[in-house]
Each structure stands twice: as structure tokens, then as C-alpha cells.
Amino acid sequence: MSLFSSRRALLKRLGAFGVGAGVTSLAGFPIKDSLADSGTDYRALICVFLSGGVDGNDMLIPVDAAYQDYSKARPSLAIAQDSIITLSGSNGGHSLGMPQMAKELATLYEQGRLSLVANVGALVKPITAAQVVARTATIPPFLFSHSEQTAYIQGWTGDTDASGWAGRAMERIPTQLRDRLPVISYSMDNTLLLGKQSRVTQTSANWGSYWGPADLSNASDPLNGVIESMGLMQSRNAFEAEYARTLGATFRDAVAMSTLSKLAKPPGNTYPSNDLAASLRHIAGLMPVFKAAGIKRQVFLVSFGAFDTHVKQRGTGEFSLDTQIKSAVQALAAFDQSVQTAGLDQNVVTLTFSEFGRALQPASGGGTDHAWGSHWWLMGGPVRGKQIVGTYPSLSLGGVDDGDQWKKGRWVPTTAADQVGATLMQWLGVPASDMVSAFPNLSNFSQKSLPLLYT
């Protein structure tokens, strides 16, 4: 049966998840006629990558005596102590809080829907700041470089292998959990989602129904049949055969995304007006449809922002940390509300991360320079919320966690990005025995996963 004839049959029977009973095939998917009848075995990981290197020092701040180390090191940038929202609990004996620009995250934390991972970053193996200063540590390649660290934090292992940790891990998912559209990108950098063999589905919040001049939403458009036929061509020439195979697979994904997107209902709650919000809103509308289609496991990647705040970190400017964090946090909070309203509260986890942190000591121009360890956020019903996992660094310049020989406050991570990633992929169903295949450096760490999620 053609992709388009099966779609015509579906759209006749389903209005907007319309009438009828049973299961209909759509571009290879069984679509249940009612969201209420959907299976429960759906899990999605949403990875929000904040591009440019977020200053974690301003996102998780001590409110006890250690605040003096923070304010002394960055007098021109320090957030006022009396404006910080104190979080329940402690980490390493420290009482910590979040800034007003992240007040929605602080609320989610207190509701048990958010946890933080302190001082996490790219690591090859456990090391200390003293080893880094003495130049005896094994460190990630091209440290402090945006492009290389963006790739490395997403799982890049070298020029001969462009794949990322989520893509490799999803290829290890048990057969019964596999399906089409396992990894979907709203980002221009897809390292995280690239597998060794599988492909990435590229989309956007403005996803349309056209592939060039072909209207994928119009089953009678003759161009659709032409493209579909091209994808079925066979050839003795290896290049031509691979081209046809790739074209056909990509076209089938495009048809599926086009049709499933047409069935999606936008969330009813209000979102802010920014690119991250638009992408998350689009995902929130699609996930109930994916679940109804019988898809079981998915990873989404969204990139946002320009957090390379070498200058003008404070203030209301478009590219200040304050403005961008506020935009990101409001988008995340709206997405969390949509997930709960859609009945997907226990099915979705959202990770927010960046390629590296920033130095505690300010740079000239009211900004900060590239550093290393930072703080990541996890959000959702499956998250063991209201906790700060890992070890919060000493904010003393030149102290035990400062790996900078000039004592500028570049924290050496005490938790590896691989440990966080492995924890998330284990929740999706990747066997523990396959984790080192997805995270080669994980074998260097005695603790392979972290107490971040409920099983």
C-alpha cells in the first residue's frame, strides 16, 4: 500500500483524532483513534542546549557565608544576596539559591519537578584542579573552544566518528522499544543525535507540508509519487543505491512528520514569544500524537540562545544573561505545564545544558570568559526533584576547585557529562551493559549513573 493511500484512509476516518474505532495505519504507524486509548509505554527525553556557554555561577548561588566568596570575586556582576531565592536542602553544607530571572525554575524545584546537577562538564576521567594546574591531568581536547566543546559535550569522540551519545545509545535500545522517528532535531548542530548507522529527523516549529515543490499533505500531488519512486530505485552502482535508499528513508520520515504534524493539537496554555518556546510548544503538540502512533522512545534536541557573554552580562539587553535566561526559563515552565496537561507527566524528562561554564572572575566589558564546569537542570515528573546532585564547588579563586593557573575561577568538573547522559539513557531503556558503547569514557568512572530519576 502506498504511503499516500494509507494516509487518505486515515484522514477520512479521523478528523482531529475523530470518529471510528480500532487502529489505522499511517505511513507505517498504527494510529489509535483516541488519545485516551493510547498506550502508556512512551518516554521522551527533551535536550535543550543553551549555546555559547551559560554562566552557571549566576544560576546557583550560595546564600550562606560562601556568598562572600562569590561577591568578592565578581563585585561588578554579583547578584544581590537579598534578591536570591533560597532553595530547600543543601549541598556540601552550603545553602544555595537561584536568581529572580529563574524564579519559575525555583518554583518547579520546590514542587519536586526540578533537580540540579552541580559542577558538571566534559571529563575523560576523574581529575582534580591541582592536577590540571600541574598539567598532569588528562583533559578533553580543545577545552574552552565553542565548536569543539559543543560537539564533545554531545558525545563526539574524534574526527573518525561524528556520532553523539544519544544517537549511539538509541541504536542500543531493545528491539521492542524501537520505531521510526527515534531522534528529532530542532537544532542546526545534531552531534548529540547522530548514530553510527541511523539518521536524524530534522524539523522546526515552522514545519510545513512542502518538500520543494511537492505538497506532502496532498495525496494527489503527482510529485509525491515521483519522489517515492525515486527512493525505490535499485542500482548496481553503490553510490546511486545509497542515494536512493537515503532519499527514500528521508522521504518516508518527511511524510510521517507532515501527516502526524497535521494531527497535532497545539497546547492551550500561553508560551512566551521566543524561538525556544516555539520549538517546545511544537514538541508538546506532537508528543501525544507520537504516543498514539505507538512510538515508544524518542529524543528531541533544541538549541537556543547566544550565551557567550563576554560583555554586558547584566541588564535588559537582548543578549544579556539576564534576558536570555528569563526567556529560556519561561519557555521551559510553559512546556512543563503543557506536558502535565497532556497527561504525559511521567513520560517526559527535559535536560538543559551547555558546552561549558564561565569564569567566576569577570572579564573587561562587564562579562565573563570561557570556563569549564557548570550546573545543569533536569525537569519533569520522573525527576527526583528538590535536590542538588553532585558537589557544589568552592568559589574561592585559586581554591581546591579552581583549575586556572591565573586563579580566575574555572571550576574543574566533579561530575561527568557522561554520567548524566548514561542516567537519562538508562531511563529510556538502554541496557546498562551497553552504556560504554554509547559513552566510551564511562568505563573510567566507578559511578556509572546518578540518583536523578525515578525508574
Steps between C-alpha positions, in 0.01 A plus 500: 500500500628850413580742779245733352212255464540397864502865601183574302329216682609636834399859438155389384448313824667738741405862518718627776534160659142473374254215481504128454670225694809285484841576355584657165835478320661831415831507316602191690347601834189359671304807613250442777179694458500646849778640710326346798564157350868563443755264651689612807845378398622826351810685620659810354819683588507868405853641483514879510846623407577858603763607247803707590589387850257598776641664813393245761652717773196726469251213485580324828630739765593449866281691746711416806850619593634377163310785335793721600733295275254546213452875546868569571608324181251683276404829669378656177281203405388341828126458541377665820475249783159622617353437153606134480224238540619250762449134406406228746776265610873545470804370313834445666377693801411803287162667478440594136255702299398615153469852354172677434549454125453125564214527748284253305775237535520567873125439522530172306786399730287553810215307336734204460501529120857625456844392615843645432834334432781708648836553333447265207698509178712320243737249660711214368550361851488632859761770561573778748567869456848449643576249223372742238714786631801266513421383145491136600128449432341341194262766374252516210643625169460864399377608841326844501434489122132546416478275194711215634346504848148518356580179311688340790232561763253339257713188462749565218792257531730614219521588132441141391168476687254789485231324705364622835401328822123508450524371142734217598288409802174495304657244266543279809139530610324159522323397180154514657552870579626602155296678236524766232581860594711412807707821493360836389699822476392862516868600502759575234761297690388138526807335651303378802250309285731355236532124516755281331239367257165668560387840374366815666158643416541876453201725563404841636216677676401633157483153346310518173355239270722577201810315384619736232202533266338178627210545742525208742156580639340450157478129421406576138808714433683303226839621625458293814477184296808600301709552814369178653596309184849652499550366850416149379749499211762226496847525351822300479685825562558519877475878510173506305354222714591679822360827367169334418487327838570822687254698290228242554554481876512878534187538288310248712600689814387826340163351409457366851598831661275695265199282569554463873556875529166556332333296775676682784304739718695803629511527880236724653722680748692820432863496386741794481603631160845357426656226288540253786138542601387442141700177473385367837140588421529307174644197682227519764236481227670210322575269792138388561479411129827306511373315805171422326699375201660237721847654504669406827830687533617835361772758555451862391772764471433874512766774499446851625679821577831678469639460851859596415477798735848651482340844540179647645400189696267699727208713389205492265688476170386232257816294547558553871498193721206645693279540193587168340463294818162658568387409148627143531354443846156630405497273195598197711233574760232530229616171348480327837142621539411367153655162577292467816179610327557244222522220756868440421630599842673166563613460139725799439833621641663827392876556528641853470875525445778698332847435358681647802469752782670834548771638725396644835731799460349751256654600170530859386180633350269366768507139387673169566744274318478131407546248779414134564266355762146638533156399629237309299124472557264204472123553492194275495287252691759216490765731650598455865441867558583742777864391515843613383704201387878507473741726687463876502844659448690719739471852361842601625723630220802272487323258736463123489265503198666773295692345212622832366868577549413873512235435768201635308249246626474231233349203684624153416186283470437247776218331306543383141254582225514129412362407843199725446446374145526134603242556774257648249552228239456229762161655580412473131580129513857462376652200684774583749723247322487712182578836660874496435424460128315830512727665758856368448646701790241367744726203572738744675239585765404273789152656520334441165166667574361760739193507730314743277192311380230269623494174307 
